[in-house]
Amino acid sequence: TTPPTLNLPSDITAEATGPSGAVVNYTASANDNLDASLIFGCSPASGSVFPIGTTLVTCTAEDDAGNIESGGFNVIVQDTTPPVLTLPADMTLEATGASGTVATFSASATDLVDGSLPVTCVPPSGSMFPLGATTVTCSATDANSNTSSGNFTVTVQDTTSPVISPMTDISLE
């Protein structure tokens, strides 16, 4: 009348490797004090893709006498990996006027779980950048509030020599 004994892992935490979650492997078994052969199984099975969040794995063992033991553990798949930012290299631009120049650039972000993400940069592309060095700070946040940030420098310089308009000839007496 004694049911089998289950040997189950503690709760397992895994990092998501893509939008569908993560493949999680575990070891679970059962033994019985009398029967050498048991009907044993767990659902979802080891090696399954577990979605982001908490999934209960239920295991059941039955011996030859029909004694059944069930138990379970949780598989917790989480996304704690921030997006990957791709930012331009530092830029050096020539001033187009006394107030500097307009700088345009592109920045992107990709995330293992969420794919392509919008990037916010301050100051944004298309802004007027003054003479000198300005640090542009960019960031992207995924659906699980993981944030990446980075920066690059836009340097505006004035290396253009002034243009001298020739004067007309002057005749004096």
Secondary structure, 3 states (H helix, E strand, C coil): CCCCEEECCCCEEEECCECCEEEECCCCEEECCCCCCCEEEEECCCCEEECCEEEEEEEEEECCCCCEEEEEEEEEEECCCCCEEECCCCEEEECCECCEEEECCCCEEEECCCEEECCEEECCCCEEECCEEEEEEEEEECCCCCEEEEEEEEEEECCCCCCCCCCCCCCCC
